[in-house]
Amino acid sequence: MSFQNAHNFSIGTIYAVDGRSGTADRTDHYIKEIRNAACLAASHKSAERGDPPKCHPETRTAVIKDMMSWIDSKDTRERIMWLSGPAGAGKTTIAQTVAERCDKEKKLVSSFFFSRNAGRDDGEKLIPTIASQMVVSVPNTKEVVASQIQQDEALLTYSMEIQMERLIIEPLDYVRTHTNVENTKSHSTSQVGIHHSNVPHLVVIDGLDECKNPTVQSRIIKIIAGALQEKSMYFQFLITSRPELEIRNTFSSMDSSEWTGLVLDDSYDPDKDIETYLRHEFSTIKRTHTLKKTLSNDVNWPSQKDLKTLVNRSSGQFIYASTVMKYISNDRQDPRHSLLTIIELKRGESRKKSSPYTELDALYTFILFTATDQIQEYEVISSVFQALLFLSGISIKSSQSLSGFLGMEVDTLKLSLVDLHSLMVIPDSNETEIRFSHASFSDFLKDSSRSKKYHIEKKAAHSALGHQCITLIQEVPQIVMQKEIFHQYPHDYAKSVLFEHIVQSLFDESLLYELNQCLPDIIHQLITHVHLERQLSNLLDMHFYLEKPSVGSVSMKLFYYKLILSNIGFII
């Protein structure tokens, strides 16, 4: 519909310009102002995003089916969908695929892909961006939106709440109540069934956690939820993000009828999708690489074993697989050699020329920087990482046991990790294991060339854990717990692995010195422990290391070794 017969009318707070005196030029002028205030690079179509990742046609079919079912539903009351998952799980790829599909099917109103790069992390630009795209996808709103700017040229400097009201809700309300467009005739005034599935109604907001201000992240969700209470607002909002604290808390505080959630977890069988993706990418390399004639004749490359290794290392997340395949497909390298490099890559190897993990490392570094910058207690986080990497036994890694081992309250432990949910699985239950979401994150932490200042050095970690074992062994447990699993409780665990940590620390002298200060008591507790055989086995390991002159001070090691044996002999 056009406003050709309109004559300077005012409807609520909406003012429409004279339809007979240059309306088109004036409209374009004010729409240009909106676009200047928007972030055009955030669109799923933007050339500035390069070639954005999209799902392989045979992957992510289950989760996309669930999303499309929600998008096409005429009766859904939950008009916000939150797709969450850890870093690298493929959220942006899925969002891009859904946005492109819905755009093609004329269901998409707008898209905004947040990113820390290229100025796409400013949440204040979200509403102008939605409005600038809405006037194209829902053209009946164009002249009304322009009239809003004409009436108040400072509107684009106002708060997001006011912009949502004036640039989105009021234009939609006007269109709903003052047009006879076929698609809006049957719009119900209720909030259920207000749109048809073939009318543009979906707004995609990807990577909300990459909006630079966590407070703004929460505010955006609340603004959207508030807007959806209006009868004229028939849109649905697909929001994707990592499960960061502000976002989690905001959704948790909302009524369950306002939103629905999907989590990218094992229920969607990501391993199958990743293998499909890998096979497709290797097939593409064989067809397009400089060495395609040689590669195409190698029917045994890649081997099933190598494929399985890559799938296992991906840990259900596409970021590892996609990063690796980018590395292998490099035309300047033999893909077979590149794959072998990946398969054989181990912690601490030199990577002078290039690294297949550049993108992954940048992501992990940023997340750690953000988390540690906010709580300024990386020592606590580092101690947790040391424990998760080098404590043996799942039971000791529950919140309850881990906090006990590290000598802190459970709540202190969990608070130290609140900004790391995208990298870790932190269950609500205190009895369930805390773990890293992605296997490559532990590789990252162990490799100093990748993690830099966040590196968890093995020798230092075992020394720290050994010190903690000594502290625990000397303590008398204040609470007697019923024993079910040997490793379940910190004090028993400390007794069982002390010498193992001593060996793995390469006989750290500070650890041996502390041990000497309380040796008789320590040995007594160890020798009376039910797992004496393990201690004696660790002593043999110690003997092996004692004969290696490159490890620590030989004279000092021999002294402590004899001291330990003499104490054991005395007690026996």
Backbone hydrogen bonds, N-H to C=O, Kabsch-Sander energy under -0.5 kcal/mol:
donor,donor_aa,acceptor,acceptor_aa,energy
6,A,3,F,-1.7
11,I,14,I,-3.4
12,G,10,S,-0.5
14,I,11,I,-2.8
16,A,9,F,-2.3
19,G,6,A,-2.1
21,S,18,D,-1.2
26,R,22,G,-2.2
27,T,23,T,-3.2
28,D,24,A,-2.6
29,H,25,D,-2.0
30,Y,26,R,-2.2
31,I,27,T,-2.6
32,K,28,D,-2.1
33,E,29,H,-1.3
34,I,30,Y,-1.6
35,R,31,I,-2.2
36,N,32,K,-2.1
37,A,33,E,-1.3
38,A,34,I,-0.9
39,C,125,K,-0.5
40,L,38,A,-0.7
42,A,39,C,-1.8
43,S,40,L,-1.3
46,S,43,S,-1.2
49,R,46,S,-0.9
50,G,47,A,-1.9
55,C,93,T,-0.6
59,T,56,H,-2.7
64,I,60,R,-2.1
65,K,61,T,-2.0
66,D,62,A,-2.0
67,M,63,V,-2.1
68,M,64,I,-2.8
69,S,65,K,-2.1
70,W,66,D,-1.6
71,I,67,M,-2.5
72,D,68,M,-2.6
73,S,69,S,-0.7
79,R,77,R,-1.2
80,I,258,E,-0.6
81,M,237,F,-2.7
82,W,260,T,-2.7
83,L,81,M,-0.7
83,L,239,I,-2.8
84,S,82,W,-0.7
84,S,262,L,-2.6
85,G,241,S,-1.0
87,A,422,S,-2.1
89,A,86,P,-1.8
94,I,90,G,-2.1
95,A,91,K,-2.7
96,Q,92,T,-2.7
97,T,93,T,-2.1
98,V,94,I,-2.6
99,A,95,A,-2.6
100,E,96,Q,-2.5
101,R,97,T,-2.2
102,C,98,V,-2.8
103,D,99,A,-2.3
104,K,100,E,-2.3
105,E,101,R,-1.8
106,K,103,D,-1.4
107,K,102,C,-3.7
108,L,102,C,-1.1
109,V,202,L,-3.4
110,S,202,L,-1.3
112,F,204,V,-2.6
113,F,42,A,-2.3
114,F,112,F,-0.8
114,F,206,D,-2.5
115,S,120,R,-2.3
120,R,117,N,-1.7
122,D,119,G,-0.6
123,G,121,D,-0.8
125,K,122,D,-1.6
126,L,123,G,-1.6
129,T,125,K,-1.8
130,I,126,L,-2.5
131,A,127,I,-2.7
132,S,128,P,-2.5
133,Q,129,T,-1.6
134,M,130,I,-2.6
135,V,131,A,-1.8
136,V,133,Q,-1.1
137,S,133,Q,-2.4
138,V,134,M,-3.2
141,T,138,V,-2.4
142,K,139,P,-1.7
145,V,141,T,-2.8
146,A,142,K,-2.3
147,S,143,E,-1.9
148,Q,144,V,-1.3
149,I,145,V,-1.3
150,Q,146,A,-2.2
151,Q,147,S,-2.3
152,D,148,Q,-1.6
155,L,152,D,-2.1
157,T,154,A,-2.3
158,Y,155,L,-1.7
163,Q,159,S,-2.4
164,M,160,M,-2.6
165,E,161,E,-1.8
166,R,162,I,-2.9
167,L,163,Q,-3.0
168,I,163,Q,-0.6
168,I,164,M,-1.2
169,I,164,M,-2.5
170,E,165,E,-2.5
172,L,168,I,-1.9
173,D,169,I,-2.5
174,Y,170,E,-2.5
175,V,171,P,-2.4
176,R,172,L,-2.5
177,T,173,D,-2.0
178,H,174,Y,-2.0
179,T,175,V,-0.9
184,T,181,V,-1.8
185,K,181,V,-1.0
185,K,182,E,-0.8
186,S,182,E,-0.6
187,H,184,T,-1.1
188,S,193,G,-0.6
199,V,196,H,-1.9
201,H,107,K,-2.8
202,L,107,K,-2.6
203,V,236,Q,-2.7
204,V,110,S,-2.3
205,I,203,V,-0.5
205,I,238,L,-3.4
206,D,112,F,-2.5
206,D,204,V,-0.5
208,L,240,T,-2.4
210,E,207,G,-2.5
211,C,208,L,-1.8
212,K,121,D,-2.6
216,V,213,N,-0.5
217,Q,213,N,-1.9
218,S,214,P,-1.9
219,R,215,T,-2.1
220,I,216,V,-2.7
221,I,217,Q,-1.6
222,K,218,S,-2.1
223,I,219,R,-2.6
224,I,220,I,-2.4
225,A,221,I,-2.6
226,G,222,K,-2.5
227,A,223,I,-2.4
228,L,224,I,-2.0
229,Q,226,G,-1.3
230,E,227,A,-1.8
233,M,230,E,-0.9
234,Y,232,S,-1.3
236,Q,201,H,-3.4
237,F,79,R,-2.6
238,L,203,V,-2.9
238,L,236,Q,-0.5
239,I,81,M,-3.2
239,I,237,F,-0.7
240,T,205,I,-2.4
241,S,83,L,-1.9
244,E,242,R,-2.3
248,R,244,E,-2.9
249,N,245,L,-2.9
250,T,246,E,-2.0
251,F,247,I,-2.3
252,S,248,R,-2.4
253,S,249,N,-1.5
254,M,250,T,-0.6
254,M,251,F,-1.1
258,E,255,D,-2.2
260,T,80,I,-2.7
262,L,82,W,-2.4
264,L,84,S,-2.6
265,D,263,V,-1.8
268,Y,265,D,-1.7
269,D,266,D,-2.0
272,K,269,D,-0.6
273,D,269,D,-1.2
274,I,270,P,-2.9
275,E,271,D,-2.4
276,T,272,K,-2.1
277,Y,273,D,-2.6
278,L,274,I,-2.9
279,R,275,E,-2.7
280,H,276,T,-2.2
281,E,277,Y,-2.5
282,F,278,L,-2.8
283,S,279,R,-2.1
284,T,280,H,-2.2
285,I,281,E,-2.3
286,K,282,F,-2.2
287,R,283,S,-1.3
288,T,284,T,-2.3
289,H,285,I,-2.5
292,K,289,H,-2.0
295,L,291,L,-2.8
296,S,292,K,-2.7
297,N,293,K,-0.6
297,N,294,T,-0.6
298,D,295,L,-1.3
299,V,297,N,-1.4
301,W,298,D,-1.5
307,L,303,S,-2.2
308,K,304,Q,-2.4
309,T,305,K,-2.1
310,L,306,D,-2.3
311,V,307,L,-2.4
312,N,308,K,-2.7
313,R,309,T,-2.4
314,S,310,L,-1.5
315,S,311,V,-0.7
315,S,312,N,-0.9
316,G,311,V,-0.6
317,Q,314,S,-1.9
319,I,88,G,-2.6
320,Y,317,Q,-0.6
321,A,317,Q,-0.8
322,S,318,F,-3.3
323,T,319,I,-2.2
324,V,320,Y,-2.6
325,M,321,A,-2.4
326,K,322,S,-1.7
327,Y,323,T,-1.6
328,I,324,V,-2.5
329,S,325,M,-2.0
330,N,327,Y,-1.0
333,Q,330,N,-1.6
337,H,334,D,-0.6
338,S,334,D,-2.3
339,L,335,P,-2.7
340,L,336,R,-1.9
341,T,337,H,-2.2
342,I,338,S,-2.0
343,I,339,L,-2.8
344,E,340,L,-2.4
345,L,341,T,-0.9
345,L,342,I,-0.6
349,E,346,K,-1.7
358,T,355,S,-1.0
361,D,357,Y,-3.4
362,A,358,T,-2.1
363,L,359,E,-1.9
364,Y,360,L,-2.4
365,T,361,D,-2.8
366,F,362,A,-2.0
367,I,363,L,-2.1
368,L,364,Y,-2.4
369,F,365,T,-2.6
370,T,366,F,-2.7
371,A,367,I,-2.4
372,T,368,L,-2.8
373,D,369,F,-2.0
374,Q,370,T,-1.4
375,I,371,A,-1.6
376,Q,372,T,-2.0
380,V,377,E,-0.9
381,I,377,E,-1.5
382,S,378,Y,-3.7
383,S,379,E,-2.0
384,V,380,V,-1.8
385,F,381,I,-2.6
386,Q,382,S,-2.7
387,A,383,S,-2.0
388,L,384,V,-2.7
389,L,385,F,-2.3
390,F,386,Q,-2.3
391,L,387,A,-2.3
397,K,394,I,-2.0
398,S,395,S,-1.3
399,S,432,T,-0.8
400,Q,430,N,-2.8
402,L,398,S,-3.1
403,S,399,S,-2.1
404,G,400,Q,-1.6
405,F,401,S,-2.5
406,L,402,L,-2.4
407,G,403,S,-0.7
407,G,404,G,-0.5
408,M,403,S,-2.7
413,L,409,E,-2.1
414,K,410,V,-2.5
415,L,411,D,-2.6
416,S,412,T,-1.8
417,L,413,L,-0.6
417,L,414,K,-0.9
418,V,415,L,-1.1
420,L,417,L,-2.2
421,H,418,V,-0.5
423,L,420,L,-1.4
424,M,420,L,-1.5
425,V,435,R,-3.5
426,I,424,M,-0.7
432,T,429,S,-0.9
434,I,397,K,-2.5
435,R,425,V,-1.7
437,S,423,L,-3.2
438,H,423,L,-0.7
441,F,438,H,-1.4
442,S,438,H,-0.8
442,S,439,A,-0.5
443,D,439,A,-1.3
444,F,440,S,-2.2
445,L,441,F,-2.3
446,K,442,S,-1.7
447,D,443,D,-1.0
447,D,444,F,-0.6
448,S,446,K,-0.8
450,R,447,D,-1.3
451,S,444,F,-0.6
451,S,447,D,-2.7
452,K,448,S,-1.5
454,Y,451,S,-2.5
455,H,452,K,-1.8
456,I,445,L,-3.1
457,E,455,H,-0.7
461,A,457,E,-2.5
462,H,458,K,-2.6
463,S,459,K,-2.1
464,A,460,A,-2.4
465,L,461,A,-2.6
466,G,462,H,-2.5
467,H,463,S,-2.4
468,Q,464,A,-1.9
469,C,465,L,-2.1
470,I,466,G,-2.2
471,T,467,H,-2.1
472,L,468,Q,-2.4
473,I,469,C,-2.8
474,Q,470,I,-1.7
475,E,471,T,-0.8
475,E,472,L,-0.7
480,V,478,Q,-0.5
481,M,479,I,-0.6
488,Q,485,I,-1.7
489,Y,486,F,-0.7
493,Y,489,Y,-2.5
494,A,490,P,-2.7
495,K,491,H,-1.8
496,S,492,D,-1.7
497,V,493,Y,-1.4
498,L,494,A,-1.1
501,H,497,V,-2.2
502,I,498,L,-2.0
503,V,499,F,-2.6
504,Q,500,E,-2.6
505,S,501,H,-1.6
506,L,503,V,-1.8
507,F,502,I,-2.1
512,L,508,D,-2.3
513,Y,509,E,-2.5
514,E,510,S,-1.9
515,L,511,L,-2.2
516,N,512,L,-2.1
517,Q,513,Y,-1.1
518,C,514,E,-0.6
518,C,515,L,-1.1
519,L,516,N,-0.9
522,I,518,C,-2.3
523,I,519,L,-3.2
524,H,520,P,-2.2
525,Q,521,D,-2.1
526,L,522,I,-2.4
527,I,523,I,-3.1
528,T,524,H,-1.5
529,H,526,L,-1.1
532,L,529,H,-0.6
532,L,530,V,-0.5
535,Q,531,H,-1.2
536,L,532,L,-2.4
537,S,533,E,-2.1
538,N,534,R,-2.2
539,L,535,Q,-1.9
540,L,536,L,-1.7
541,D,537,S,-1.8
542,M,538,N,-2.2
543,H,539,L,-2.1
544,F,540,L,-2.0
545,Y,541,D,-2.1
546,L,542,M,-2.2
547,E,543,H,-0.9
547,E,544,F,-0.7
548,K,545,Y,-1.8
551,V,548,K,-1.9
552,G,550,S,-0.8
554,V,552,G,-0.7
557,K,553,S,-2.4
558,L,554,V,-2.8
559,F,555,S,-1.9
560,Y,556,M,-2.2
561,Y,557,K,-2.8
562,K,558,L,-2.5
563,L,559,F,-2.1
564,I,560,Y,-2.8
565,L,561,Y,-2.4
566,S,562,K,-2.5
567,N,563,L,-2.0
568,I,564,I,-2.4
569,G,565,L,-2.8
570,F,566,S,-2.1
571,I,567,N,-2.2
572,I,568,I,-2.9
